Amino acid sequence: MSMFLNTLTPKFYVALTGTSSLISGLILIFEWWYFRKYGTSFIEQVSVSHLRPLLGGVDNNSSNNSNSSNGDSDSNRQSVSECKVWR
């Protein structure tokens, strides 16, 4: 393994750094565009709607069905835990 690492040239590290910077920049531009268009972060939207149920989070369908009879607009907010931002 160390022999493989010793054979890597500085060009490899420059290419690796440049490629990761390019990909990060594209993700940043896409996030900015998505936020300007839809008002929410794409990564946050995907994590809340797809990853949270897989990780044992609150199931939005079951909580919305139980709260739909009272007509509160806060029923959707109760299913997602709040996050406070310090400024």
N, C-alpha and C positions, 0 to 999 in steps of 0.2 A: 504494500500500500504506500509506504513512504517513497518507494522508487517511482511510483506513478506521480505523486505530488511533486517530486523533484524535477520531473521532466516538463512540468507546465511552465510556459514562458510568460514573460510580462504581457505579451500580446493577448494571451488568453484572458488574463485578469482585466485588461482594458476592455476587451470585447464583452466579458461577463458583466462588468460594471455598466458599460454603455447599453447593453441589452436590457438589464434590469431597470435602468433609469428611463429608457424609452417606454417600457411596459408600464412603469409606475406613472409616468406622465400621461399616457393614454388613459389609464384608469382614472386619474385625477380630472382630466378633461371630460371624460364621460360622466363622472359623478357630478361635476359642476353643471353640465348640460342637463342631466336628468333632474337635478335639484331645481334648476331654474324653470324647467318645464312642468314638473309635477309637484314641487314643493316639499319633497321628501327625498332622503338619500336612498339610492337603489340598494346599496348593501344593507342598510337598516331594514328596508322593506322586505328583502329576501330573507334576512335572518329572522324577522318577526313572524312572517307568514309561513316559512318552510322549515327553518331549523328549530324554532322554539317547540313545536309539537314533537319533533323527533327527540329532543333533549328532555322531555318530560315537563314542558311548560303548560300553561293554561290552554285548553282547547277552546277556541273562539266560538265554535258552533254550539257547543253545549251551554256556554254561559249566555250567549245571545238569545237562544231559544227560551231560557228561563226568565230573562229580563225583557223580552219583547212585549209582554202583555201590559207592562206599566207605561210604555211609551216614553221613557226617559231617553234623552239624547246622550246621557252619560253611560249608557249600558255598554257601549263599545270601549269606553275609557277604562271601565272597571276590569276588563279582561286583560289589559296590558298594564304591567306595572309601570309606575311613573319614574322618570329619570330626571334628577335635578342637575342643572348646569351651573357651575360656579364661575363667576366672572370677576 
